Each structure stands twice: as C-alpha cells, then as structure tokens.
C-alpha cells in the first residue's frame, strides 16, 4: 500500500492536499501497526510473511 501511494505521489497526478492526506494516513497506519505489534509481542520482521512465488510481503 505504501509503495502504491508513493508511486502516485511521484507521478505528480495528485493535488497537494491529496499528497498531505496520503502522508498523514501512512503515519497513522504506522502508529497503529506499532500499537498492534506491541500488544501481540511482534517485531516488524514477524509480519514479513512469505507469499510463495510472489516472494516476501515486505
């Protein structure tokens, strides 16, 4: 999701307001993920699951 958002920002197709919203949303997502990892005793690398032929998630 983050990669897609960055590609859209880099393409220059977004307004400044949309870029700001994407940045804020990604920061909020990271904060929430940190809370969940802490709650369940996980490290970021624990979430990098193997998707088989597609490779690792992260």
C-alpha positions in Angstrom: 0.0 0.0 0.0 2.8 2.4 0.9 4.6 1.7 -2.4 1.4 2.4 -4.4 0.9 5.7 -2.5 4.5 6.7 -3.2 4.2 5.9 -6.9 1.1 8.1 -7.1 2.9 11.0 -5.4 5.9 10.6 -7.6 3.7 10.5 -10.8 2.6 14.1 -10.0 -1.1 13.4 -10.6 -2.1 14.3 -7.0 -3.0 17.6 -5.6 -1.0 19.0 -2.7 -4.0 18.2 -0.4 -4.1 14.6 -1.6 -0.4 14.2 -1.0 -0.8 15.6 2.5 -3.7 13.2 3.2 -1.6 10.2 2.0 1.3 11.2 4.2 -0.9 11.6 7.3 -2.7 8.3 6.6 0.6 6.4 6.3 1.9 8.0 9.5 -1.4 7.0 11.3 -1.1 3.5 9.9 2.4 3.1 11.1 1.4 4.3 14.6 -1.5 1.8 14.7 0.7 -1.0 13.5 3.2 -0.2 16.2 0.4 -0.5 18.8 -0.7 -3.8 17.4 2.8 -5.2 17.2 3.4 -4.2 20.8 0.1 -5.7 22.0 0.8 -9.0 20.4 4.6 -9.1 21.1 5.6 -8.9 17.4 8.6 -7.3 15.7 8.2 -5.7 12.2 10.1 -8.7 10.6 7.5 -11.1 12.1 4.9 -9.6 9.7 7.1 -10.1 6.6 5.3 -13.3 5.5 6.4 -15.4 2.6 3.9 -15.3 -0.3 5.4 -18.2 -2.1 6.1 -17.5 -5.7 5.4 -13.8 -5.2 8.2 -13.5 -2.6 8.1 -11.8 0.8 5.3 -9.4 1.7 7.6 -6.5 2.8 
